[in-house]
């Protein structure tokens, strides 16, 4: 019987591979996985499902580093909780 791969582990592997392909550090690419998944879940459940990945993209566009991304995530989570 084959094991089902862990989706989070698979996501990390893909993010590390994709990051290297586009010149981003794998560590930075995976630094905020939990925070981004939590944000996109909240967006999908309170705003719209299509807006969820686009919100993650927006955080990436607006952020120069993981610390700035973390601050943007916090701002958006606060807005969702209003």
Backbone torsions as a table, in degrees:
resi	resn	phi	psi	omega
1	UNK	NA	128.6	-179.2
2	UNK	-87.7	146.5	179.1
3	UNK	-82.7	144.7	173.9
4	UNK	-78.3	129.9	-179.6
5	UNK	-65.0	145.9	176.8
6	UNK	-68.9	119.2	-175.7
7	UNK	-61.8	-32.9	179.5
8	UNK	-70.5	-41.9	177.7
9	UNK	-63.1	-43.4	178.3
10	UNK	-62.1	-41.2	178.1
11	UNK	-62.0	-44.2	178.9
12	UNK	-61.6	-43.0	179.8
13	UNK	-61.5	-45.3	179.4
14	UNK	-63.7	-45.3	-179.4
15	UNK	-60.5	-40.5	178.2
16	UNK	-64.1	-43.5	178.7
17	UNK	-65.0	-47.5	-179.8
18	UNK	-62.3	-40.7	-179.9
19	UNK	-59.6	-45.8	179.5
20	UNK	-62.0	-36.9	-179.6
21	UNK	-65.4	-30.2	-178.0
22	UNK	-109.4	12.6	173.7
23	UNK	78.4	30.1	177.3
24	UNK	-111.6	143.1	178.0
25	UNK	-63.6	131.6	177.6
26	UNK	-57.5	-33.1	179.2
27	UNK	-64.9	-43.0	178.2
28	UNK	-68.7	-35.5	-178.2
29	UNK	-65.1	-29.3	-177.1
30	UNK	-107.6	3.0	-174.8
31	UNK	-62.9	-31.9	-172.2
32	UNK	-121.0	28.3	-176.8
33	UNK	-56.6	-50.9	-177.7
34	UNK	-61.7	-45.4	-178.8
35	UNK	-63.1	-42.9	179.9
36	UNK	-68.5	-39.0	177.5
37	UNK	-64.7	-39.8	176.8
38	UNK	-63.3	-43.8	178.9
39	UNK	-62.3	-48.2	-177.1
40	UNK	-66.4	-32.4	175.0
41	UNK	-62.6	-46.4	-179.3
42	UNK	-64.2	-41.0	178.3
43	UNK	-63.0	-45.3	-178.7
44	UNK	-61.2	-35.0	-177.0
45	UNK	-88.6	-17.9	-177.9
46	UNK	-114.3	-23.2	-177.6
47	UNK	-114.7	-80.3	175.9
48	UNK	-162.9	149.0	180.0
49	UNK	-61.0	-45.0	179.5
50	UNK	-62.7	-26.4	-179.3
51	UNK	-73.3	-19.2	-175.4
52	UNK	-61.6	-58.1	-179.8
53	UNK	-67.6	-29.6	178.6
54	UNK	-68.0	-31.5	176.0
55	UNK	-67.2	-41.1	176.7
56	UNK	-62.1	-40.8	176.9
57	UNK	-61.2	-43.5	178.9
58	UNK	-60.8	-42.7	176.7
59	UNK	-58.9	-43.7	178.7
60	UNK	-63.0	-42.6	179.1
61	UNK	-61.7	-37.9	-174.0
62	UNK	-84.9	-7.1	-170.0
63	UNK	-112.8	135.2	178.0
64	UNK	-91.1	-19.8	-177.1
65	UNK	-160.5	169.8	-178.2
66	UNK	-59.6	-33.5	179.7
67	UNK	-65.9	-42.0	178.2
68	UNK	-67.5	-39.2	177.0
69	UNK	-61.0	-42.3	178.6
70	UNK	-59.5	-40.5	178.8
71	UNK	-66.6	-40.8	178.3
72	UNK	-65.4	-39.6	177.2
73	UNK	-60.5	-44.9	179.9
74	UNK	-61.6	-41.2	178.2
75	UNK	-61.1	-45.3	-178.5
76	UNK	-69.8	-38.5	177.6
77	UNK	-62.6	-40.0	177.7
78	UNK	-61.3	-43.7	-180.0
79	UNK	-63.3	-36.3	179.0
80	UNK	-68.3	-26.4	-176.9
81	UNK	-90.0	3.3	178.5
82	UNK	-77.7	NA	NA
